Amino acid sequence: MRSLRPGAALMAALVLAPHAVQAQTVDEIIAKNLAAKGGVELLKSTTSVRTTGKGTMQGAEVGIVSLTKRPNYMRNEMTMAGQKMVQGFDGQTVWLSAAGMPAQALPAGPMTQGVKQQSQIDSPLLDYKAKGTTIELGKPETEEGRTLHHLIVTPKDAPTMHYYIDAETSLERKMTVEVEDGDQKMKMEMRFSDFQTLEGRTVPMTVTQFVNGNQVGQFKYDKVEFNVPMEDSLFTMPK
């Protein structure tokens, strides 16, 4: 077989590269993503996560300590302008305690739905079929010269999420979700960057949040710890 000239080989590579990216199936993209984050076995062995960091929220400086524990417990402690706010979820009730006021349960809505989603240690991509989630392959995007796989993730009991995964690193670059709050529609976006590998798991150390295209917050994490002992009472609404 006659070999291609160098110029022809380069042209062929440029033509075929986009098709090679699009040819990957949903399950192939997910498998690479989970492997890049540490592998299924290690991820499933994670029983709790404690994250410590600081950032900004609507222009104000914020300190944050976030706790998550299986099966679906979560507690966020935020300190802003000397005031402490605690948000928790015990698997059933989402609650909030702010500025020393008594804790109160929050009504159903986009905020509580988001808290419930964040309480899951596992990625929505892990064992998605067993969870009743459907995932479709959307049109890939190009951002800052990098190709992003687009996964349309629809859980059985939550709004559809759009995950964009870097084709080179196989790690999430951003996630978007559209929610309705009364008669208002909002597009919420989270961007992930500054990935580091800690205890075998690769995690983003910077998360930037947008609402309708406007940046509303950014958090930079100083420490991420895994399998930290946590009492269930930490996640229960104080009486």
C-alpha positions as CSV (number, residue, x, y, z in Angstrom):
1,M,0.0,0.0,0.0
2,R,1.4,3.4,-1.0
3,S,2.0,5.6,2.1
4,L,0.5,9.1,2.3
5,R,2.7,12.1,1.8
6,P,3.4,14.1,5.0
7,G,1.1,16.9,3.9
8,A,-1.7,14.4,3.0
9,A,-1.3,12.6,6.3
10,L,-1.7,15.8,8.2
11,M,-4.8,16.8,6.2
12,A,-6.3,13.3,6.8
13,A,-5.7,13.7,10.5
14,L,-7.4,17.1,10.6
15,V,-10.4,15.7,8.8
16,L,-10.8,12.6,10.8
17,A,-10.1,14.0,14.3
18,P,-13.5,15.5,14.9
19,H,-15.2,12.4,13.7
20,A,-13.0,10.3,16.1
21,V,-14.2,12.5,19.0
22,Q,-17.9,12.2,18.1
23,A,-17.6,8.5,17.5
24,Q,-17.2,7.7,21.2
25,T,-20.3,6.3,22.9
26,V,-21.8,7.6,26.1
27,D,-20.5,4.6,28.1
28,E,-17.0,5.0,26.7
29,I,-16.9,8.7,27.7
30,I,-18.2,7.9,31.1
31,A,-15.7,5.0,31.6
32,K,-12.8,7.4,30.8
33,N,-14.2,10.1,33.1
34,L,-14.5,7.7,36.1
35,A,-11.0,6.3,35.4
36,A,-9.6,9.8,35.2
37,K,-11.1,10.6,38.6
38,G,-9.6,7.6,40.3
39,G,-11.4,4.5,39.1
40,V,-14.8,3.1,40.0
41,E,-13.5,0.9,42.9
42,L,-11.8,3.8,44.7
43,L,-14.7,6.2,44.1
44,K,-17.2,3.7,45.6
45,S,-15.0,3.2,48.6
46,T,-15.4,6.9,49.6
47,T,-17.7,7.1,52.6
48,S,-17.4,10.8,53.4
49,V,-15.7,14.0,52.1
50,R,-14.7,17.1,54.0
51,T,-13.8,20.2,51.9
52,T,-12.3,23.4,53.4
53,G,-11.8,26.6,51.5
54,K,-12.7,30.2,50.8
55,G,-14.1,32.3,48.1
56,T,-16.5,35.0,47.1
57,M,-20.3,35.0,46.9
58,Q,-22.0,38.0,45.3
59,G,-18.9,40.1,46.0
60,A,-18.5,39.1,49.7
61,E,-15.7,37.0,51.0
62,V,-16.8,33.6,52.3
63,G,-15.1,30.8,54.3
64,I,-16.7,27.4,53.8
65,V,-16.4,23.9,55.3
66,S,-18.5,21.3,53.4
67,L,-19.3,17.8,54.7
68,T,-20.9,15.0,52.8
69,K,-21.5,11.4,53.9
70,R,-23.2,8.4,52.5
71,P,-25.9,7.7,51.8
72,N,-27.0,11.3,51.2
73,Y,-26.1,13.6,54.1
74,M,-24.7,17.1,53.6
75,R,-23.7,20.1,55.8
76,N,-22.3,23.4,54.6
77,E,-20.9,25.9,57.1
78,M,-20.3,29.4,55.6
79,T,-18.8,32.4,57.4
80,M,-19.5,35.8,55.9
81,A,-18.7,39.2,57.5
82,G,-18.4,37.5,60.9
83,Q,-21.7,35.8,60.6
84,K,-22.1,32.0,60.3
85,M,-24.7,30.2,58.2
86,V,-25.2,26.5,58.3
87,Q,-27.2,24.6,55.7
88,G,-27.9,20.9,56.1
89,F,-29.6,17.8,54.7
90,D,-30.3,14.7,56.7
91,G,-31.6,12.6,53.8
92,Q,-35.2,14.0,54.2
93,T,-35.2,17.6,55.3
94,V,-33.2,20.5,53.9
95,W,-32.6,23.1,56.7
96,L,-30.9,26.4,57.3
97,S,-29.6,28.2,60.4
98,A,-28.3,31.8,59.8
99,A,-26.8,34.5,62.1
100,G,-27.7,32.5,65.3
101,M,-31.4,32.3,64.5
102,P,-33.2,29.0,65.1
103,A,-32.9,26.5,62.3
104,Q,-35.8,26.1,59.9
105,A,-36.8,23.6,57.2
106,L,-36.7,25.0,53.7
107,P,-39.6,24.6,51.3
108,A,-39.3,22.5,48.1
109,G,-37.8,24.4,45.2
110,P,-34.7,24.8,43.1
111,M,-32.5,25.5,46.1
112,T,-33.5,22.4,48.1
113,Q,-33.3,20.3,44.9
114,G,-29.8,21.5,44.4
115,V,-28.8,20.7,48.0
116,K,-30.2,17.1,47.6
117,Q,-28.2,16.7,44.4
118,Q,-25.0,17.9,46.0
119,S,-25.5,15.5,48.9
120,Q,-24.6,12.6,46.6
121,I,-21.0,11.6,47.0
122,D,-21.0,9.6,43.7
123,S,-21.1,11.4,40.4
124,P,-24.5,11.2,38.6
125,L,-22.5,9.3,35.9
126,L,-21.5,6.4,38.2
127,D,-24.0,3.5,37.9
128,Y,-26.4,5.8,36.1
129,K,-28.5,3.0,34.6
130,A,-29.1,1.4,38.0
131,K,-30.3,4.8,39.3
132,G,-32.9,5.2,36.6
133,T,-30.9,8.0,34.9
134,T,-30.8,8.4,31.2
135,I,-27.8,9.9,29.4
136,E,-27.7,11.0,25.8
137,L,-24.8,12.2,23.7
138,G,-25.3,15.9,22.7
139,K,-23.4,18.0,20.2
140,P,-19.8,18.5,21.2
141,E,-18.5,22.0,21.9
142,T,-15.2,23.7,21.4
143,E,-14.0,26.0,24.1
144,E,-10.6,27.7,24.3
145,G,-9.4,25.4,21.6
146,R,-10.4,22.2,23.5
147,T,-13.1,19.8,22.4
148,L,-15.8,19.1,25.1
149,H,-18.0,16.0,25.0
150,H,-21.6,16.9,25.8
151,L,-23.6,14.5,28.0
152,I,-27.3,15.2,28.5
153,V,-28.0,13.7,32.0
154,T,-31.7,13.2,33.0
155,P,-32.2,11.7,36.5
156,K,-35.6,10.1,37.2
157,D,-36.4,12.7,39.9
158,A,-34.4,15.8,39.1
159,P,-33.9,18.4,36.3
160,T,-31.9,17.5,33.3
161,M,-28.2,18.4,33.6
162,H,-25.7,19.1,30.8
163,Y,-22.1,17.8,31.5
164,Y,-19.3,19.0,29.3
165,I,-16.2,16.7,29.6
166,D,-12.8,17.6,28.2
167,A,-12.0,15.2,25.5
168,E,-8.2,15.3,26.3
169,T,-8.3,14.9,30.1
170,S,-11.7,13.2,30.4
171,L,-12.6,15.5,33.4
172,E,-15.6,17.7,33.7
173,R,-15.1,21.2,32.6
174,K,-18.6,22.5,33.3
175,M,-22.1,21.5,34.2
176,T,-25.3,23.5,33.4
177,V,-28.9,23.0,34.5
178,E,-32.1,25.1,33.9
179,V,-34.5,25.4,36.8
180,E,-37.7,27.2,37.4
181,D,-38.4,29.3,40.6
182,G,-42.0,30.3,40.4
183,D,-42.4,32.1,37.1
184,Q,-38.7,32.7,36.7
185,K,-36.4,30.5,34.7
186,M,-32.7,30.4,35.6
187,K,-29.7,28.8,33.9
188,M,-27.2,27.7,36.5
189,E,-23.7,26.8,35.6
190,M,-20.7,25.4,37.5
191,R,-17.2,25.5,36.1
192,F,-14.5,23.2,37.4
193,S,-10.7,23.9,37.2
194,D,-7.4,23.5,39.0
195,F,-7.7,19.7,39.3
196,Q,-5.4,17.9,41.7
197,T,-5.0,14.3,42.6
198,L,-5.5,13.7,46.4
199,E,-5.5,10.2,47.9
200,G,-5.8,8.8,44.4
201,R,-8.9,10.8,43.5
202,T,-8.7,13.7,41.0
203,V,-10.9,16.6,42.1
204,P,-11.4,20.3,41.1
205,M,-9.9,22.7,43.6
206,T,-11.7,25.7,42.1
207,V,-15.5,25.9,41.4
208,T,-17.0,29.0,39.8
209,Q,-20.8,29.5,39.8
210,F,-22.9,31.4,37.3
211,V,-26.6,32.3,37.1
212,N,-27.9,33.4,33.7
213,G,-24.4,34.0,32.5
214,N,-23.4,36.2,35.4
215,Q,-20.7,35.0,37.9
216,V,-22.2,34.9,41.4
217,G,-19.5,33.0,43.3
218,Q,-16.2,31.2,43.2
219,F,-14.7,28.9,45.7
220,K,-11.1,27.8,46.0
221,Y,-10.5,24.8,48.2
222,D,-7.4,24.5,50.5
223,K,-8.1,20.9,51.6
224,V,-10.2,17.9,50.5
225,E,-10.2,14.9,52.8
226,F,-11.8,11.5,52.3
227,N,-13.3,8.9,54.7
228,V,-13.3,11.3,57.6
229,P,-15.4,10.0,60.6
230,M,-18.6,12.1,60.9
231,E,-21.5,11.6,63.3
232,D,-25.0,11.5,61.7
233,S,-26.1,14.2,64.2
234,L,-24.0,16.8,62.3
235,F,-26.6,16.7,59.5
236,T,-29.8,16.7,61.6
237,M,-31.7,20.0,62.0
238,P,-31.1,21.5,65.5
239,K,-34.2,21.8,67.6
